[in-house]
Amino acid sequence: MVSTVRVQAPIGQRALFITTLAVPLTGWTVHALALHRKLSVARRDPLTGLLGRDGFTAKARQITDRHGDHALVVLVDLDHFKQINDGPGGHAAGDRVLAATAQRLTAWAGSRGAVGRLGGDEFAVAVRIGPARRELRLAQLTQLLAQPVEVEDGVLVDVAASVGAASPDVLGTTDLSVLQRAADAAMYAGKHTGRAVLAGPQHATVPSINGRRAGRPGTHTLGRAA
C-alpha cells in the first residue's frame, strides 16, 4: 500500500504541473495567432501604401455586407506594364507608375472606400456607389487612370488600364469571392478597350482560383499559397 502511494504521488504532481503549465501556453498561442491575423490585415504594400490582400479582403467584405446593392467591387490591371519596366526608365519608372495609380485609385474611392494592391500591376477597389451613378463613375475612373505619369525629369509615360466591376444587385450576392471573380472576368472581356465593363451573371460562372480567372498569371501560385 505504501509503495503504491509513493509511486502515484509524483505522477499526480507531475500531471498537475504539466496541466498548469499548458494553460498559459495555450493562452499565449491563441493570443499570438490573433495578433498575427491582425498584423496581416493591417499590413500595407510598402511601395504604394495600399492595403495588402488580407487587409483589402477584410475591409471590402465590410463594405459589401454593409451597403449591399450599393456596393461596387472593381479590379484594375495596368496595360502593357512590362513595356514600361523594360523601357529606358526601367523599374524605377514602373514604380512611379504603380505609385501614381495607387494615388489615383485612392482619390477616386474616397476615404470610405477600400483600395488594395493584389500584386504586380493588379489593384482592387471596394466602394459604395449607387446603380444610377455607376456608369459615370467608372468612366471617370478609366479617364483618370489613362492620364500620363511623370517618371523623372519631366518625362511622361503613357499609361492605360483595364477595368472590370461587379455589384451585388446584378449578381444577386454579396459574396466577395464571387464579386471579385466576376469583376476579373469582366475586366478581361474589356481588355485594351479603354472602357470599364460591369459584370453580368455570365461573368460569375467563369472558372476561377481564389476569386481570379483560372489561367491568368499567378493563379496557380496563389492557389498553393492559400
Residue pairs with C-beta under 8 A, 6 or more apart in sequence:
40 52
40 54
40 55
41 54
41 55
41 58
42 55
43 52
43 54
43 55
44 50
44 51
44 52
44 55
45 51
45 52
45 102
45 116
45 117
47 95
47 98
47 99
47 117
48 98
48 99
48 101
48 102
48 117
49 102
50 56
50 102
50 105
50 106
50 115
50 116
50 117
50 123
51 59
51 114
51 115
51 116
51 117
52 116
52 117
53 116
53 118
53 119
55 116
56 114
56 115
56 116
56 118
56 124
56 126
57 116
57 176
59 114
59 126
60 73
60 114
60 116
60 124
60 126
60 176
61 176
62 114
63 71
63 113
63 114
63 126
63 127
63 128
64 71
64 73
64 126
64 168
64 174
64 176
64 179
65 174
67 128
68 168
68 169
68 174
69 131
69 167
69 168
69 169
70 128
70 129
70 130
70 131
71 126
71 127
71 128
71 129
71 167
71 168
71 174
72 125
72 126
72 127
72 128
72 129
72 134
72 165
72 166
72 167
73 124
73 125
73 126
73 165
73 166
73 167
73 176
73 179
73 180
73 183
74 124
74 125
74 126
74 127
74 138
74 141
74 163
74 164
74 165
74 183
74 196
75 122
75 123
75 124
75 125
75 163
75 164
75 165
75 180
75 183
75 184
75 187
76 101
76 105
76 122
76 123
76 124
76 125
76 145
76 161
76 162
76 163
76 187
77 121
77 122
77 123
77 161
77 162
77 187
77 191
78 97
78 98
78 101
78 121
78 159
78 160
78 161
79 159
79 160
79 161
79 162
79 191
79 192
80 160
81 94
81 97
81 120
81 121
84 93
84 94
84 97
84 157
84 159
85 91
85 93
85 94
87 93
87 157
89 96
89 151
89 152
89 155
89 157
92 151
92 152
93 151
93 152
93 157
96 149
96 150
96 151
96 152
96 157
97 149
97 151
97 157
97 159
98 117
98 121
100 149
100 159
101 121
101 123
101 145
101 149
101 159
101 161
102 115
102 117
102 123
104 144
104 145
104 147
105 115
105 123
105 125
105 141
105 145
106 113
106 115
107 144
108 125
108 137
108 140
108 141
108 144
109 115
109 125
109 126
109 127
110 127
112 127
112 128
113 125
113 126
113 127
113 128
114 125
114 126
114 127
115 123
115 124
115 125
116 123
116 124
116 125
117 123
118 124
119 218
120 218
124 180
126 176
129 137
131 167
131 169
134 165
134 167
134 198
135 198
138 163
138 165
138 196
138 198
139 195
139 196
141 163
141 196
142 161
142 163
142 194
142 195
142 196
145 159
145 160
145 161
145 163
146 159
146 160
146 161
146 194
147 159
148 156
148 157
148 158
148 159
149 156
149 157
149 159
150 156
150 157
151 157
160 192
160 194
162 187
162 188
162 190
162 191
162 192
162 193
163 187
163 190
163 195
163 196
163 197
164 182
164 183
164 184
164 185
164 186
164 187
164 188
164 189
164 190
164 196
164 197
164 199
164 203
165 183
165 186
165 196
165 197
165 198
165 199
166 178
166 179
166 180
166 182
166 183
166 186
166 198
166 199
166 203
166 204
167 179
167 198
167 199
168 174
168 179
170 198
170 199
170 200
170 201
171 178
171 179
171 182
171 199
171 201
171 204
172 201
173 179
176 211
177 210
177 211
178 204
178 211
179 199
180 211
180 212
181 203
181 204
181 206
181 208
181 211
181 212
181 213
182 199
182 200
182 203
182 204
182 206
183 199
183 203
184 206
184 208
184 211
184 212
184 213
184 216
185 199
185 203
185 204
185 206
185 208
185 213
186 197
186 198
186 199
186 200
186 203
187 197
188 213
188 216
189 197
189 203
190 196
190 197
206 213
206 214
207 213
207 214
208 214
208 219
209 219
209 220
209 222
209 223
210 219
210 222
210 223
210 226
212 218
212 219
212 222
213 219
